[in-house]
Amino acid sequence: MDIRGEDSMIKVVGLDGAVRYLNYFQILYIKEIPETKVQLTTGRYYLVRDSVESIQEQIVAFLHSCIAPGERELLFKGTAE
């Protein structure tokens, strides 16, 4: 994952079918209402087709990509018991 390009952003598809890339650090909250609403810290929000779970998976993948492999092993050592 390249943290300098689109891979560092969270990809969502709007209800209109438009693909958008959101900055993880600007996401304030995500909730289902029944579509998924992504609220940004700027006050702007997007209604998207993606599920909360799929957005969460992208966030976790992004955060894991920010941790070097050696550090990842130290960070998660002993947590899988």
Biopython code that builds the backbone (N, CA, C, O; Angstrom):
import numpy as np
from Bio.PDB.StructureBuilder import StructureBuilder

atoms = [
    (1, "MET", "N", (0.842, -1.177, 0.000)),
    (1, "MET", "CA", (0.000, 0.000, 0.000)),
    (1, "MET", "C", (0.886, 1.238, 0.000)),
    (1, "MET", "O", (1.790, 1.347, 0.828)),
    (2, "ASP", "N", (0.648, 2.145, -0.889)),
    (2, "ASP", "CA", (1.423, 3.370, -1.017)),
    (2, "ASP", "C", (0.737, 4.463, -0.212)),
    (2, "ASP", "O", (-0.357, 4.898, -0.573)),
    (3, "ILE", "N", (1.367, 4.920, 0.885)),
    (3, "ILE", "CA", (0.708, 5.900, 1.748)),
    (3, "ILE", "C", (0.766, 7.318, 1.191)),
    (3, "ILE", "O", (0.324, 8.258, 1.852)),
    (4, "ARG", "N", (1.311, 7.486, -0.029)),
    (4, "ARG", "CA", (1.365, 8.815, -0.629)),
    (4, "ARG", "C", (0.257, 9.035, -1.643)),
    (4, "ARG", "O", (0.009, 10.179, -2.022)),
    (5, "GLY", "N", (-0.420, 7.992, -2.097)),
    (5, "GLY", "CA", (-1.414, 8.135, -3.162)),
    (5, "GLY", "C", (-2.798, 7.739, -2.717)),
    (5, "GLY", "O", (-3.155, 7.883, -1.548)),
    (6, "GLU", "N", (-3.586, 7.232, -3.668)),
    (6, "GLU", "CA", (-4.964, 6.858, -3.393)),
    (6, "GLU", "C", (-5.061, 5.770, -2.329)),
    (6, "GLU", "O", (-6.073, 5.675, -1.634)),
    (7, "ASP", "N", (-4.015, 4.943, -2.193)),
    (7, "ASP", "CA", (-4.052, 3.874, -1.198)),
    (7, "ASP", "C", (-4.048, 4.408, 0.223)),
    (7, "ASP", "O", (-4.368, 3.673, 1.157)),
    (8, "SER", "N", (-3.692, 5.674, 0.402)),
    (8, "SER", "CA", (-3.707, 6.250, 1.739)),
    (8, "SER", "C", (-5.063, 6.860, 2.069)),
    (8, "SER", "O", (-5.259, 7.407, 3.154)),
    (9, "MET", "N", (-5.989, 6.764, 1.134)),
    (9, "MET", "CA", (-7.318, 7.325, 1.321)),
    (9, "MET", "C", (-8.333, 6.193, 1.443)),
    (9, "MET", "O", (-8.063, 5.058, 1.052)),
    (10, "ILE", "N", (-9.482, 6.510, 1.982)),
    (10, "ILE", "CA", (-10.566, 5.551, 2.122)),
    (10, "ILE", "C", (-11.488, 5.726, 0.918)),
    (10, "ILE", "O", (-12.058, 6.796, 0.708)),
    (11, "LYS", "N", (-11.623, 4.660, 0.133)),
    (11, "LYS", "CA", (-12.435, 4.714, -1.087)),
    (11, "LYS", "C", (-13.885, 4.388, -0.747)),
    (11, "LYS", "O", (-14.173, 3.364, -0.128)),
    (12, "VAL", "N", (-14.789, 5.265, -1.156)),
    (12, "VAL", "CA", (-16.217, 5.039, -0.969)),
    (12, "VAL", "C", (-16.942, 5.337, -2.273)),
    (12, "VAL", "O", (-16.454, 6.093, -3.114)),
    (13, "VAL", "N", (-18.111, 4.732, -2.425)),
    (13, "VAL", "CA", (-18.947, 4.969, -3.602)),
    (13, "VAL", "C", (-20.237, 5.636, -3.119)),
    (13, "VAL", "O", (-20.977, 5.079, -2.309)),
    (14, "GLY", "N", (-20.481, 6.815, -3.626)),
    (14, "GLY", "CA", (-21.673, 7.566, -3.241)),
    (14, "GLY", "C", (-22.934, 6.914, -3.768)),
    (14, "GLY", "O", (-22.875, 6.033, -4.626)),
    (15, "LEU", "N", (-24.067, 7.344, -3.257)),
    (15, "LEU", "CA", (-25.349, 6.811, -3.712)),
    (15, "LEU", "C", (-25.565, 7.099, -5.200)),
    (15, "LEU", "O", (-26.321, 6.395, -5.869)),
    (16, "ASP", "N", (-24.900, 8.131, -5.712)),
    (16, "ASP", "CA", (-25.002, 8.479, -7.132)),
    (16, "ASP", "C", (-24.019, 7.686, -8.000)),
    (16, "ASP", "O", (-23.987, 7.866, -9.217)),
    (17, "GLY", "N", (-23.216, 6.810, -7.381)),
    (17, "GLY", "CA", (-22.245, 5.993, -8.116)),
    (17, "GLY", "C", (-20.872, 6.630, -8.252)),
    (17, "GLY", "O", (-19.954, 6.006, -8.783)),
    (18, "ALA", "N", (-20.717, 7.861, -7.784)),
    (18, "ALA", "CA", (-19.429, 8.548, -7.871)),
    (18, "ALA", "C", (-18.449, 7.983, -6.839)),
    (18, "ALA", "O", (-18.789, 7.807, -5.670)),
    (19, "VAL", "N", (-17.230, 7.705, -7.299)),
    (19, "VAL", "CA", (-16.178, 7.217, -6.407)),
    (19, "VAL", "C", (-15.495, 8.418, -5.767)),
    (19, "VAL", "O", (-15.132, 9.377, -6.447)),
    (20, "ARG", "N", (-15.327, 8.351, -4.454)),
    (20, "ARG", "CA", (-14.655, 9.416, -3.717)),
    (20, "ARG", "C", (-13.587, 8.796, -2.829)),
    (20, "ARG", "O", (-13.715, 7.657, -2.379)),
    (21, "TYR", "N", (-12.545, 9.554, -2.588)),
    (21, "TYR", "CA", (-11.480, 9.132, -1.686)),
    (21, "TYR", "C", (-11.458, 10.095, -0.516)),
    (21, "TYR", "O", (-11.287, 11.301, -0.694)),
    (22, "LEU", "N", (-11.633, 9.551, 0.690)),
    (22, "LEU", "CA", (-11.702, 10.380, 1.891)),
    (22, "LEU", "C", (-10.441, 10.191, 2.721)),
    (22, "LEU", "O", (-9.879, 9.098, 2.793)),
    (23, "ASN", "N", (-10.016, 11.273, 3.338)),
    (23, "ASN", "CA", (-8.857, 11.241, 4.223)),
    (23, "ASN", "C", (-9.294, 10.632, 5.559)),
    (23, "ASN", "O", (-10.202, 11.148, 6.212)),
    (24, "TYR", "N", (-8.652, 9.545, 5.958)),
    (24, "TYR", "CA", (-9.002, 8.866, 7.207)),
    (24, "TYR", "C", (-8.980, 9.826, 8.397)),
    (24, "TYR", "O", (-9.843, 9.754, 9.272)),
    (25, "PHE", "N", (-8.007, 10.712, 8.428)),
    (25, "PHE", "CA", (-7.837, 11.599, 9.572)),
    (25, "PHE", "C", (-8.934, 12.659, 9.665)),
    (25, "PHE", "O", (-9.034, 13.354, 10.677)),
    (26, "GLN", "N", (-9.750, 12.791, 8.635)),
    (26, "GLN", "CA", (-10.850, 13.754, 8.670)),
    (26, "GLN", "C", (-12.205, 13.095, 8.936)),
    (26, "GLN", "O", (-13.223, 13.784, 9.006)),
    (27, "ILE", "N", (-12.227, 11.777, 9.084)),
    (27, "ILE", "CA", (-13.497, 11.099, 9.354)),
    (27, "ILE", "C", (-13.829, 11.244, 10.835)),
    (27, "ILE", "O", (-13.063, 10.822, 11.701)),
    (28, "LEU", "N", (-14.967, 11.838, 11.105)),
    (28, "LEU", "CA", (-15.414, 12.043, 12.482)),
    (28, "LEU", "C", (-16.190, 10.830, 12.981)),
    (28, "LEU", "O", (-15.943, 10.333, 14.080)),
    (29, "TYR", "N", (-17.146, 10.350, 12.151)),
    (29, "TYR", "CA", (-17.877, 9.140, 12.497)),
    (29, "TYR", "C", (-18.494, 8.533, 11.244)),
    (29, "TYR", "O", (-18.599, 9.173, 10.198)),
    (30, "ILE", "N", (-18.899, 7.267, 11.390)),
    (30, "ILE", "CA", (-19.563, 6.514, 10.319)),
    (30, "ILE", "C", (-20.772, 5.848, 10.952)),
    (30, "ILE", "O", (-20.652, 5.221, 12.005)),
    (31, "LYS", "N", (-21.945, 5.978, 10.320)),
    (31, "LYS", "CA", (-23.114, 5.279, 10.861)),
    (31, "LYS", "C", (-24.060, 4.881, 9.735)),
    (31, "LYS", "O", (-24.078, 5.489, 8.664)),
    (32, "GLU", "N", (-24.846, 3.842, 10.009)),
    (32, "GLU", "CA", (-25.851, 3.363, 9.056)),
    (32, "GLU", "C", (-27.194, 3.982, 9.414)),
    (32, "GLU", "O", (-27.605, 3.990, 10.574)),
    (33, "ILE", "N", (-27.886, 4.512, 8.366)),
    (33, "ILE", "CA", (-29.146, 5.222, 8.661)),
    (33, "ILE", "C", (-30.308, 4.940, 7.704)),
    (33, "ILE", "O", (-31.184, 5.800, 7.786)),
    (34, "PRO", "N", (-30.539, 4.011, 6.862)),
    (34, "PRO", "CA", (-29.916, 2.718, 6.613)),
    (34, "PRO", "C", (-28.751, 2.771, 5.636)),
    (34, "PRO", "O", (-27.910, 1.873, 5.672)),
    (35, "GLU", "N", (-28.649, 3.790, 4.749)),
    (35, "GLU", "CA", (-27.422, 3.902, 3.975)),
    (35, "GLU", "C", (-26.311, 4.312, 4.948)),
    (35, "GLU", "O", (-26.584, 4.596, 6.114)),
    (36, "THR", "N", (-25.093, 4.344, 4.484)),
    (36, "THR", "CA", (-23.985, 4.680, 5.377)),
    (36, "THR", "C", (-23.664, 6.159, 5.237)),
    (36, "THR", "O", (-23.489, 6.669, 4.131)),
    (37, "LYS", "N", (-23.591, 6.834, 6.367)),
    (37, "LYS", "CA", (-23.251, 8.258, 6.413)),
    (37, "LYS", "C", (-21.849, 8.392, 6.985)),
    (37, "LYS", "O", (-21.561, 7.902, 8.076)),
    (38, "VAL", "N", (-20.981, 9.063, 6.234)),
    (38, "VAL", "CA", (-19.616, 9.341, 6.689)),
    (38, "VAL", "C", (-19.537, 10.836, 6.960)),
    (38, "VAL", "O", (-19.619, 11.648, 6.038)),
    (39, "GLN", "N", (-19.378, 11.191, 8.219)),
    (39, "GLN", "CA", (-19.301, 12.590, 8.632)),
    (39, "GLN", "C", (-17.836, 12.975, 8.781)),
    (39, "GLN", "O", (-17.069, 12.272, 9.439)),
    (40, "LEU", "N", (-17.450, 14.090, 8.170)),
    (40, "LEU", "CA", (-16.074, 14.568, 8.264)),
    (40, "LEU", "C", (-15.962, 15.663, 9.314)),
    (40, "LEU", "O", (-16.962, 16.267, 9.700)),
    (41, "THR", "N", (-14.753, 15.914, 9.769)),
    (41, "THR", "CA", (-14.516, 16.952, 10.775)),
    (41, "THR", "C", (-14.809, 18.348, 10.234)),
    (41, "THR", "O", (-14.976, 19.293, 11.004)),
    (42, "THR", "N", (-14.870, 18.474, 8.923)),
    (42, "THR", "CA", (-15.163, 19.766, 8.284)),
    (42, "THR", "C", (-16.648, 20.113, 8.336)),
    (42, "THR", "O", (-17.045, 21.228, 7.994)),
    (43, "GLY", "N", (-17.468, 19.151, 8.766)),
    (43, "GLY", "CA", (-18.917, 19.350, 8.782)),
    (43, "GLY", "C", (-19.587, 18.740, 7.563)),
    (43, "GLY", "O", (-20.799, 18.526, 7.560)),
    (44, "ARG", "N", (-18.815, 18.463, 6.540)),
    (44, "ARG", "CA", (-19.350, 17.840, 5.326)),
    (44, "ARG", "C", (-19.607, 16.362, 5.594)),
    (44, "ARG", "O", (-18.905, 15.741, 6.391)),
    (45, "TYR", "N", (-20.616, 15.799, 4.924)),
    (45, "TYR", "CA", (-20.870, 14.372, 5.061)),
    (45, "TYR", "C", (-21.201, 13.778, 3.701)),
    (45, "TYR", "O", (-21.607, 14.480, 2.774)),
    (46, "TYR", "N", (-21.016, 12.461, 3.607)),
    (46, "TYR", "CA", (-21.319, 11.736, 2.375)),
    (46, "TYR", "C", (-22.217, 10.559, 2.702)),
    (46, "TYR", "O", (-21.992, 9.860, 3.689)),
    (47, "LEU", "N", (-23.232, 10.335, 1.883)),
    (47, "LEU", "CA", (-24.054, 9.135, 1.960)),
    (47, "LEU", "C", (-23.490, 8.184, 0.919)),
    (47, "LEU", "O", (-23.397, 8.521, -0.261)),
    (48, "VAL", "N", (-23.115, 6.995, 1.369)),
    (48, "VAL", "CA", (-22.398, 6.075, 0.486)),
    (48, "VAL", "C", (-23.033, 4.693, 0.478)),
    (48, "VAL", "O", (-23.784, 4.327, 1.381)),
    (49, "ARG", "N", (-22.708, 3.930, -0.574)),
    (49, "ARG", "CA", (-23.196, 2.557, -0.724)),
    (49, "ARG", "C", (-22.424, 1.570, 0.141)),
    (49, "ARG", "O", (-22.945, 0.510, 0.489)),
    (50, "ASP", "N", (-21.196, 1.906, 0.487)),
    (50, "ASP", "CA", (-20.338, 1.001, 1.241)),
    (50, "ASP", "C", (-20.911, 0.741, 2.633)),
    (50, "ASP", "O", (-21.553, 1.609, 3.225)),
    (51, "SER", "N", (-20.671, -0.455, 3.140)),
    (51, "SER", "CA", (-21.106, -0.778, 4.510)),
    (51, "SER", "C", (-20.110, -0.198, 5.514)),
    (51, "SER", "O", (-18.962, 0.089, 5.173)),
    (52, "VAL", "N", (-20.561, -0.033, 6.737)),
    (52, "VAL", "CA", (-19.677, 0.424, 7.807)),
    (52, "VAL", "C", (-18.507, -0.548, 7.928)),
    (52, "VAL", "O", (-17.363, -0.127, 8.102)),
    (53, "GLU", "N", (-18.791, -1.845, 7.837)),
    (53, "GLU", "CA", (-17.747, -2.865, 7.979)),
    (53, "GLU", "C", (-16.675, -2.743, 6.897)),
    (53, "GLU", "O", (-15.486, -2.872, 7.191)),
    (54, "SER", "N", (-17.082, -2.495, 5.649)),
    (54, "SER", "CA", (-16.087, -2.388, 4.570)),
    (54, "SER", "C", (-15.216, -1.141, 4.737)),
    (54, "SER", "O", (-14.029, -1.164, 4.411)),
    (55, "ILE", "N", (-15.796, -0.070, 5.238)),
    (55, "ILE", "CA", (-15.016, 1.141, 5.500)),
    (55, "ILE", "C", (-14.054, 0.897, 6.655)),
    (55, "ILE", "O", (-12.902, 1.328, 6.608)),
    (56, "GLN", "N", (-14.522, 0.210, 7.687)),
    (56, "GLN", "CA", (-13.651, -0.122, 8.820)),
    (56, "GLN", "C", (-12.484, -0.991, 8.376)),
    (56, "GLN", "O", (-11.360, -0.800, 8.841)),
    (57, "GLU", "N", (-12.735, -1.942, 7.483)),
    (57, "GLU", "CA", (-11.661, -2.800, 6.976)),
    (57, "GLU", "C", (-10.608, -1.975, 6.244)),
    (57, "GLU", "O", (-9.413, -2.232, 6.390)),
    (58, "GLN", "N", (-11.033, -0.992, 5.461)),
    (58, "GLN", "CA", (-10.085, -0.119, 4.772)),
    (58, "GLN", "C", (-9.266, 0.706, 5.761)),
    (58, "GLN", "O", (-8.069, 0.916, 5.561)),
    (59, "ILE", "N", (-9.910, 1.170, 6.821)),
    (59, "ILE", "CA", (-9.207, 1.955, 7.841)),
    (59, "ILE", "C", (-8.157, 1.096, 8.532)),
    (59, "ILE", "O", (-7.022, 1.534, 8.720)),
    (60, "VAL", "N", (-8.525, -0.114, 8.907)),
    (60, "VAL", "CA", (-7.581, -1.024, 9.568)),
    (60, "VAL", "C", (-6.406, -1.330, 8.638)),
    (60, "VAL", "O", (-5.256, -1.321, 9.076)),
    (61, "ALA", "N", (-6.683, -1.601, 7.355)),
    (61, "ALA", "CA", (-5.618, -1.878, 6.388)),
    (61, "ALA", "C", (-4.688, -0.675, 6.258)),
    (61, "ALA", "O", (-3.469, -0.836, 6.194)),
    (62, "PHE", "N", (-5.257, 0.531, 6.218)),
    (62, "PHE", "CA", (-4.439, 1.737, 6.128)),
    (62, "PHE", "C", (-3.551, 1.881, 7.360)),
    (62, "PHE", "O", (-2.353, 2.136, 7.236)),
    (63, "LEU", "N", (-4.128, 1.721, 8.543)),
    (63, "LEU", "CA", (-3.342, 1.871, 9.770)),
    (63, "LEU", "C", (-2.247, 0.813, 9.866)),
    (63, "LEU", "O", (-1.142, 1.107, 10.323)),
    (64, "HIS", "N", (-2.540, -0.409, 9.440)),
    (64, "HIS", "CA", (-1.519, -1.456, 9.436)),
    (64, "HIS", "C", (-0.389, -1.114, 8.472)),
    (64, "HIS", "O", (0.770, -1.427, 8.745)),
    (65, "SER", "N", (-0.710, -0.476, 7.347)),
    (65, "SER", "CA", (0.319, -0.111, 6.378)),
    (65, "SER", "C", (1.248, 0.975, 6.906)),
    (65, "SER", "O", (2.355, 1.147, 6.396)),
    (66, "CYS", "N", (0.805, 1.708, 7.924)),
    (66, "CYS", "CA", (1.621, 2.778, 8.509)),
    (66, "CYS", "C", (2.641, 2.255, 9.508)),
    (66, "CYS", "O", (3.552, 2.978, 9.911)),
    (67, "ILE", "N", (2.488, 1.000, 9.903)),
    (67, "ILE", "CA", (3.384, 0.399, 10.889)),
    (67, "ILE", "C", (4.370, -0.498, 10.161)),
    (67, "ILE", "O", (3.969, -1.364, 9.385)),
    (68, "ALA", "N", (5.673, -0.293, 10.410)),
    (68, "ALA", "CA", (6.695, -1.134, 9.786)),
    (68, "ALA", "C", (6.524, -2.578, 10.252)),
    (68, "ALA", "O", (6.111, -2.808, 11.388)),
    (69, "PRO", "N", (6.836, -3.563, 9.390)),
    (69, "PRO", "CA", (6.633, -4.978, 9.752)),
    (69, "PRO", "C", (7.243, -5.378, 11.089)),
    (69, "PRO", "O", (6.589, -6.081, 11.859)),
    (70, "GLY", "N", (8.451, -4.965, 11.394)),
    (70, "GLY", "CA", (9.085, -5.303, 12.675)),
    (70, "GLY", "C", (8.354, -4.704, 13.855)),
    (70, "GLY", "O", (8.190, -5.355, 14.887)),
    (71, "GLU", "N", (7.918, -3.476, 13.708)),
    (71, "GLU", "CA", (7.172, -2.811, 14.770)),
    (71, "GLU", "C", (5.802, -3.443, 14.951)),
    (71, "GLU", "O", (5.291, -3.512, 16.068)),
    (72, "ARG", "N", (5.205, -3.903, 13.858)),
    (72, "ARG", "CA", (3.895, -4.540, 13.910)),
    (72, "ARG", "C", (3.950, -5.778, 14.793)),
    (72, "ARG", "O", (3.045, -6.020, 15.591)),
    (73, "GLU", "N", (5.023, -6.569, 14.647)),
    (73, "GLU", "CA", (5.170, -7.783, 15.458)),
    (73, "GLU", "C", (5.287, -7.432, 16.933)),
    (73, "GLU", "O", (4.700, -8.107, 17.779)),
    (74, "LEU", "N", (6.048, -6.370, 17.255)),
    (74, "LEU", "CA", (6.196, -5.950, 18.652)),
    (74, "LEU", "C", (4.883, -5.403, 19.207)),
    (74, "LEU", "O", (4.524, -5.673, 20.353)),
    (75, "LEU", "N", (4.181, -4.643, 18.394)),
    (75, "LEU", "CA", (2.944, -4.010, 18.846)),
    (75, "LEU", "C", (1.861, -5.043, 19.166)),
    (75, "LEU", "O", (1.136, -4.906, 20.151)),
    (76, "PHE", "N", (1.756, -6.081, 18.325)),
    (76, "PHE", "CA", (0.687, -7.049, 18.489)),
    (76, "PHE", "C", (1.135, -8.343, 19.174)),
    (76, "PHE", "O", (0.363, -9.299, 19.247)),
    (77, "LYS", "N", (2.360, -8.381, 19.670)),
    (77, "LYS", "CA", (2.882, -9.558, 20.349)),
    (77, "LYS", "C", (2.078, -9.829, 21.614)),
    (77, "LYS", "O", (1.923, -8.951, 22.463)),
    (78, "GLY", "N", (1.573, -11.041, 21.730)),
    (78, "GLY", "CA", (0.851, -11.438, 22.929)),
    (78, "GLY", "C", (-0.609, -11.041, 22.941)),
    (78, "GLY", "O", (-1.302, -11.326, 23.917)),
    (79, "THR", "N", (-1.111, -10.391, 21.893)),
    (79, "THR", "CA", (-2.514, -9.989, 21.901)),
    (79, "THR", "C", (-3.423, -11.077, 21.368)),
    (79, "THR", "O", (-4.629, -11.040, 21.615)),
    (80, "ALA", "N", (-2.874, -12.057, 20.634)),
    (80, "ALA", "CA", (-3.681, -13.136, 20.053)),
    (80, "ALA", "C", (-3.599, -14.361, 20.946)),
    (80, "ALA", "O", (-2.912, -15.331, 20.626)),
    (81, "GLU", "N", (-4.295, -14.310, 22.055)),
    (81, "GLU", "CA", (-4.290, -15.449, 22.991)),
    (81, "GLU", "C", (-5.642, -16.067, 23.100)),
    (81, "GLU", "O", (-5.822, -17.034, 23.840)),
]
sb = StructureBuilder()
sb.init_structure("model")
sb.init_model(0)
sb.init_chain("A")
sb.init_seg("    ")
for serial, (resi, resn, name, xyz) in enumerate(atoms, 1):
    if name == "N":
        sb.init_residue(resn, " ", resi, " ")
    sb.init_atom(name, np.array(xyz, "f"), 0.0, 1.0, " ", f" {name:<3s}", serial, name[0])
structure = sb.get_structure()
